[in-house]
Amino acid sequence: MTAKQRDSALSAGAIAHLLDDWVTARFNLPQPDLLDLRDEDPESAAIALRRHWGIGSKPIPHLIKLLEAKGIRVFALAECNKNIDAFSCWRNGVPYVFLNTFKSAERSRFDTAHEIGHLVLHLHGGASGREVEREADRFASAFLVPREDFIANVPMIHSLEQLVAYKSRWGVSVSALARTAFDIGVLSDWHYRELCKQISYRGYRTREPQPMDREKSVLWKKVFEQLWRDRLTREHVAAELGIPPDEIESLIGGLTSERSPIGVKNTKGLRAV
């Protein structure tokens, strides 16, 4: 990324910390519940975290909701940062994830899982480079599409159409599912390469087939609904923080549209103090 993009992303992170501190002082938010898995390989780490969170090998229908319930603060990146996929950090024992909401819902989910991988595998303790990114990708793949669940539901892949039909179960892109099938051994090297060619030819790397609805934040929606009932608007919050109101909109606007995902229930443990 350019220096300007990096500085903009870091500035967004600093403002998000201010907003989170303000909200945390007024609401009982879920406490962080992550593991230190620096000594595990990515696949084992994904299994360990799933087991710790009690989700076994089941698909994760709403990843942002799960993260928020586990005390991970999720924010959006503004349009000026749309060339940045995502980033994450720890601050005072609280994990943060910042997402590019201009990408497809499926790719955003993978980016989210990728950042979880960084939070548990690397803890941002100085590790960097391509190998670290590959480890986070391996974690994301194993976390979103557990091997045993994939094998139980996709015994054989014969066509790209099959991948398109299957991808909705795990909420991943068709290219990510093809890669998972190859890594697991369901696809040969030749067959995987042919599917990749078809995916590129059909434009599925930029325009996802049968796209899923974008996930929305449950936590931020409930926080600002409660603030509104207390006659506090985003403008009030911005004024107390000494920032422009559009900074708050940039951080949560892409995560709190009126269109809510199907099946979202209230987040337990969220109440004003």
C-alpha positions as CSV (number, residue, x, y, z in Angstrom):
1,M,0.0,0.0,0.0
2,T,1.0,3.6,-0.4
3,A,2.2,5.7,2.6
4,K,-1.0,7.7,2.3
5,Q,-3.2,4.6,2.4
6,R,-1.2,3.3,5.4
7,D,-1.5,6.5,7.3
8,S,-5.2,6.7,6.5
9,A,-5.8,3.2,7.8
10,L,-3.8,3.9,11.0
11,S,-5.8,7.0,11.5
12,A,-9.0,5.0,11.2
13,G,-7.7,2.6,13.8
14,A,-6.9,5.4,16.2
15,I,-10.4,6.9,15.9
16,A,-12.0,3.4,16.3
17,H,-10.1,3.0,19.6
18,L,-11.6,6.3,20.8
19,L,-15.1,5.3,19.8
20,D,-14.6,1.9,21.4
21,D,-13.4,3.4,24.7
22,W,-16.4,5.7,24.7
23,V,-18.9,2.9,24.1
24,T,-17.1,0.5,26.5
25,A,-17.5,3.1,29.3
26,R,-21.3,3.1,28.8
27,F,-22.1,-0.5,27.8
28,N,-21.2,-4.0,29.1
29,L,-19.7,-5.4,25.9
30,P,-18.6,-9.1,25.5
31,Q,-15.2,-9.8,26.8
32,P,-12.4,-11.0,24.5
33,D,-12.3,-14.8,24.2
34,L,-9.4,-15.8,22.0
35,L,-6.6,-18.3,22.3
36,D,-2.8,-17.9,22.0
37,L,-2.1,-20.4,19.3
38,R,1.4,-19.3,18.2
39,D,2.8,-22.8,18.7
40,E,0.1,-24.4,16.4
41,D,0.1,-24.9,12.7
42,P,-2.7,-22.9,11.0
43,E,-5.0,-25.9,10.4
44,S,-4.7,-27.2,14.0
45,A,-5.2,-23.6,15.3
46,A,-8.4,-23.3,13.3
47,I,-9.7,-26.6,14.8
48,A,-8.7,-25.6,18.3
49,L,-10.4,-22.2,18.1
50,R,-13.6,-23.8,16.7
51,R,-13.5,-26.3,19.6
52,H,-12.9,-23.5,22.1
53,W,-15.9,-21.6,20.8
54,G,-18.1,-24.7,20.7
55,I,-18.9,-24.7,17.0
56,G,-17.2,-28.0,16.1
57,S,-17.2,-28.5,12.3
58,K,-20.5,-26.7,11.6
59,P,-20.7,-23.9,9.0
60,I,-20.6,-20.4,10.4
61,P,-23.6,-18.6,9.0
62,H,-22.8,-15.2,10.5
63,L,-19.1,-14.6,11.1
64,I,-19.3,-11.0,12.3
65,K,-21.9,-11.8,14.8
66,L,-19.7,-14.6,16.1
67,L,-16.7,-12.4,16.5
68,E,-18.6,-9.7,18.3
69,A,-20.0,-12.3,20.7
70,K,-16.4,-13.3,21.4
71,G,-15.4,-9.8,22.3
72,I,-13.7,-8.9,19.0
73,R,-14.4,-5.3,17.9
74,V,-15.2,-5.1,14.2
75,F,-15.1,-1.9,12.2
76,A,-15.3,-1.0,8.5
77,L,-12.7,0.8,6.4
78,A,-13.7,4.0,4.6
79,E,-13.8,4.3,0.9
80,C,-10.5,6.0,0.8
81,N,-9.0,2.7,2.2
82,K,-10.8,0.4,-0.2
83,N,-7.5,-0.8,-1.7
84,I,-6.7,-2.3,1.7
85,D,-8.3,-5.8,2.2
86,A,-8.3,-5.8,6.0
87,F,-6.1,-5.4,9.1
88,S,-6.2,-6.3,12.8
89,C,-4.5,-5.4,16.0
90,W,-4.5,-5.9,19.8
91,R,-4.9,-2.9,22.1
92,N,-5.1,-3.2,25.9
93,G,-6.1,-6.9,25.6
94,V,-8.9,-6.2,23.1
95,P,-8.7,-7.5,19.5
96,Y,-9.8,-5.3,16.6
97,V,-10.6,-6.2,13.0
98,F,-11.0,-3.7,10.3
99,L,-12.8,-4.8,7.1
100,N,-13.0,-3.6,3.5
101,T,-16.8,-3.5,3.0
102,F,-16.4,-2.7,-0.7
103,K,-15.5,-6.3,-1.6
104,S,-17.9,-9.1,-2.1
105,A,-19.5,-10.6,1.0
106,E,-17.7,-13.9,0.5
107,R,-14.3,-12.3,0.1
108,S,-14.9,-10.1,3.1
109,R,-15.7,-13.2,5.2
110,F,-12.4,-14.8,4.1
111,D,-10.6,-11.6,5.0
112,T,-12.2,-11.6,8.4
113,A,-11.1,-15.2,9.1
114,H,-7.7,-14.3,7.8
115,E,-7.4,-11.6,10.4
116,I,-8.6,-14.0,13.2
117,G,-5.7,-16.1,12.1
118,H,-3.3,-13.2,12.6
119,L,-4.8,-12.5,16.0
120,V,-4.3,-16.1,17.3
121,L,-1.2,-17.2,15.4
122,H,0.9,-14.1,15.4
123,L,-0.5,-11.7,18.0
124,H,1.2,-9.0,15.9
125,G,4.4,-9.6,17.8
126,G,6.7,-8.6,14.9
127,A,6.1,-11.5,12.5
128,S,5.6,-10.4,8.9
129,G,6.1,-11.4,5.3
130,R,4.6,-13.7,2.7
131,E,4.8,-16.8,4.9
132,V,2.9,-15.1,7.7
133,E,0.2,-14.2,5.2
134,R,0.1,-17.7,3.8
135,E,-0.4,-19.0,7.3
136,A,-3.3,-16.7,7.9
137,D,-4.8,-17.8,4.6
138,R,-4.5,-21.5,5.6
139,F,-6.1,-20.7,8.9
140,A,-9.0,-18.9,7.2
141,S,-9.6,-21.8,4.8
142,A,-9.6,-24.4,7.6
143,F,-11.7,-22.2,9.9
144,L,-14.4,-21.4,7.4
145,V,-14.5,-24.8,5.6
146,P,-13.5,-27.6,8.1
147,R,-12.0,-30.6,6.3
148,E,-14.4,-33.2,7.7
149,D,-17.5,-31.1,6.9
150,F,-16.3,-30.6,3.3
151,I,-15.6,-34.3,2.7
152,A,-19.0,-35.2,4.2
153,N,-20.8,-32.9,1.9
154,V,-18.6,-32.8,-1.2
155,P,-17.4,-36.3,-2.0
156,M,-16.4,-35.4,-5.6
157,I,-16.1,-32.3,-7.8
158,H,-16.9,-32.7,-11.5
159,S,-17.6,-29.2,-12.6
160,L,-17.5,-25.5,-11.7
161,E,-21.3,-25.5,-11.4
162,Q,-20.9,-27.9,-8.5
163,L,-18.6,-25.5,-6.7
164,V,-21.0,-22.6,-7.2
165,A,-23.8,-24.7,-5.8
166,Y,-21.8,-25.8,-2.7
167,K,-20.2,-22.5,-1.8
168,S,-23.3,-21.1,-0.1
169,R,-23.0,-23.7,2.7
170,W,-19.8,-22.2,4.0
171,G,-20.2,-18.6,2.7
172,V,-16.9,-18.5,0.7
173,S,-16.0,-17.5,-2.8
174,V,-16.0,-20.0,-5.6
175,S,-12.2,-19.6,-6.0
176,A,-11.6,-20.1,-2.3
177,L,-13.7,-23.3,-2.3
178,A,-11.8,-24.5,-5.3
179,R,-8.5,-24.0,-3.5
180,T,-9.9,-25.8,-0.4
181,A,-10.9,-28.7,-2.5
182,F,-7.4,-28.8,-4.0
183,D,-5.7,-28.6,-0.6
184,I,-7.9,-31.4,0.8
185,G,-7.1,-33.6,-2.2
186,V,-10.5,-33.7,-3.8
187,L,-9.2,-32.0,-6.9
188,S,-6.1,-33.0,-8.9
189,D,-3.5,-30.4,-9.9
190,W,-4.7,-30.5,-13.5
191,H,-8.4,-30.2,-12.6
192,Y,-7.8,-27.4,-10.2
193,R,-5.9,-25.4,-12.8
194,E,-8.7,-26.0,-15.3
195,L,-11.3,-24.7,-12.8
196,C,-9.2,-21.7,-12.1
197,K,-9.1,-20.9,-15.8
198,Q,-12.9,-21.2,-15.9
199,I,-13.3,-19.0,-12.8
200,S,-11.2,-16.3,-14.4
201,Y,-12.9,-16.6,-17.8
202,R,-16.3,-16.2,-16.3
203,G,-15.2,-13.2,-14.3
204,Y,-15.9,-14.9,-11.0
205,R,-12.8,-13.4,-9.4
206,T,-14.4,-9.9,-9.4
207,R,-18.1,-10.8,-9.7
208,E,-19.2,-13.6,-7.4
209,P,-21.8,-16.0,-8.8
210,Q,-24.9,-16.4,-6.7
211,P,-23.6,-13.8,-4.2
212,M,-24.6,-13.9,-0.6
213,D,-26.0,-11.0,1.4
214,R,-23.4,-8.9,3.2
215,E,-23.1,-9.5,6.9
216,K,-24.0,-6.7,9.2
217,S,-22.9,-5.9,12.7
218,V,-25.3,-6.9,15.5
219,L,-23.4,-5.1,18.2
220,W,-23.1,-1.7,16.7
221,K,-26.7,-1.7,15.5
222,K,-27.8,-2.4,19.1
223,V,-25.5,0.1,20.6
224,F,-26.7,3.0,18.4
225,E,-30.3,1.9,18.8
226,Q,-30.0,2.2,22.5
227,L,-28.2,5.5,22.2
228,W,-31.0,6.8,20.0
229,R,-33.6,5.8,22.6
230,D,-31.5,7.9,25.1
231,R,-31.8,10.7,22.6
232,L,-28.1,10.5,21.7
233,T,-27.3,10.6,17.9
234,R,-24.0,9.8,16.2
235,E,-23.5,13.5,16.0
236,H,-23.7,13.7,19.8
237,V,-21.1,11.0,20.1
238,A,-18.8,12.6,17.5
239,A,-19.0,15.9,19.3
240,E,-18.0,14.3,22.6
241,L,-15.1,12.7,20.9
242,G,-14.1,15.8,19.0
243,I,-14.3,14.2,15.6
244,P,-16.4,14.8,12.5
245,P,-19.6,12.7,12.4
246,D,-18.6,11.2,9.1
247,E,-15.7,9.5,10.8
248,I,-18.1,7.4,12.8
249,E,-20.1,6.7,9.7
250,S,-17.0,5.5,7.9
251,L,-16.2,3.1,10.8
252,I,-19.6,1.5,11.2
253,G,-21.8,2.7,8.3
254,G,-20.8,-0.2,6.1
255,L,-21.7,-2.6,8.9
256,T,-25.0,-1.2,10.0
257,S,-27.3,-0.7,7.0
258,E,-31.1,-1.2,7.5
259,R,-31.0,-4.5,5.6
260,S,-30.3,-7.1,8.4
261,P,-29.2,-10.7,7.7
262,I,-31.8,-13.4,8.1
263,G,-31.8,-15.2,11.4
264,V,-29.9,-12.6,13.5
265,K,-31.0,-12.5,17.1
266,N,-30.2,-10.1,19.9
267,T,-26.6,-10.2,21.2
268,K,-26.7,-11.4,24.7
269,G,-24.7,-9.5,27.4
270,L,-25.1,-6.1,25.7
271,R,-26.6,-3.5,28.0
272,A,-26.1,0.1,29.1
273,V,-24.3,0.7,32.4
